[in-house]
Amino acid sequence: MQDYRNEIALMGEKARHAARFLRNKSTADKNALLKEIAESLIAHKEEIIAANSIDVADARGSGLKESMIERLALTEQRFDEMINGLLHVITLEDPVGAVDGMWLNEAGLSIGSKRVPLGVIAMIYESRPNVTIDAAALCIKTGNAVILKGGSDALVTNQALTKAVSKAIAKLNYPEGVVQLVNTTDREFTKQLLSAKSAIDCVIPRGGAGLIQFVVEHSKVPMIETGIGNCHIFIDEEYDMESAIRIVENAKVQRPGACNAVETVLVHRENVKVLLPMLMKLSESGVTFALCSESQSIVEASGAKISWVPATEDDWWAEYLDYKLAVKIVEDIHEAIQHIDHYSSGHSEAILTNRYDHSKQFLDEVDSAAVYVNASTRFSDGGEFGFGAEIGISTQKLHARGPMGLKALTTNKYIVYGNGQIRK
């Protein structure tokens, strides 16, 4: 077992220095750095996309499934979206320094709660190269230094991205510890990083269940847990069938490897005979199905030529991140909510309904980070919520929940003005 403690201590020391430097920078100064980073990325666009093609080729050669390769790929369009997200962060209000009200206590002290950076953040994530830039941008805007530990499948891309970022940081004379990339793929490094309480203030994991569980089990550093996305859509009785299929198709097919993609569709019994054959047409987009026992017999009777397997208990818990969809027939909204309450990962759930009382009941009773009425779960995203980029989607309930933007990367400290008071 290799000892990385000295290397981690050095990265932590650089990050601490950078965090002290950043927390005193104005919004204008931080925005200037973000603009310089955008220009540097654009200048190195060809180099970055070429690096990504190496990662994609290696991933495909190792047999990584296509839905995961889709997450990894940095196309021209996604590169431009990444830059636009970075530039949008510049336009967002800076939460740092905001004072959430002032009040006087009985002793005459003026007390306020002020937004401040978390300090040094370790971001541990998989696949998507855009997370490298999203995390860097959000951390810089909020005055935090960041240590990035990306997945091994995106290492070459992440090296090219952070190389461009580092050039911008150096050009404006910021400390190199503002953004640092871990260049080893050794999981032992991650394990030791998670024990570096003196170097890191907060760790944020973003990825699949295995990564999240690894961080939960090994971290001695406070963490913000971004959970897996076992997302559900319940199709209520009398809802327009074509609209329902359009929403489900978007939620499943547009980006099946995303954590906000739907994994289980719950169908009201009244809809079954009409809706199920329509739902099976998603097989034309490559979707396969895990069917409850009742829906199996209906599909077999319809003669639909689709690929399906009987749903097991594991299917109701699954985050497929693939072209697979579990389908269950439920008696009513109560059974749908019970199913979600039992199996959901607490990420995103939706109801498709014409009834106001059902929409209100669903919003009130479903306890997930994002709950939708008549819309795709694919909107659970910092950009779609108006946060610019996002650092991840938290499914925990302390500090931050749901898509995490700038404010989630800050904490508060109390500022107190007195004029000689002593406590009696």
Beta strands, then each sheet from edge to edge (+ up, - down):
strand 1: 99-104
strand 2: 110-117
strand 3: 120-125
strand 4: 145-149
strand 5: 179-181
strand 6: 202-206
strand 7: 231-235
strand 8: 262-268
strand 9: 288-291
strand 10: 308-310
strand 11: 324-330
strand 12: 348-352
strand 13: 370-373
strand 14: 392-394
strand 15: 402-404
strand 16: 410-417
sheet 1: 1+ 2- 16+
sheet 2: 5+ 4+ 3+ 6+
sheet 3: 10+ 9+ 11+ 8+ 7+ 12+ 13+
sheet 4: 14+ 15-
end
